[in-house]
Amino acid sequence: MKKRRGDSLIEILIAFLIIIIAISISVLASSQVNQLKKQAVVKTILS
């Protein structure tokens, strides 16, 4: 059974897409954590 090269290219593209989605989710989560950290510092200063 022959394996076509197009199949492996599609698999590589899907893997890159999944990696990009995971990186973007982690970047968004870390930016939200930094925002919450800043809010906590401001609340402690104002208290």
CORBEL-V690066 format. One record per pair of residues at least 6 apart in sequence whose ideal C-beta (glycine too) atoms are under 8 Angstrom apart, sorted by the first residue. I is the first residue (numbers start at 1). J is the second residue. If there is no record, write none. Layout:
I,J
I,J
//
This chain:
none
//
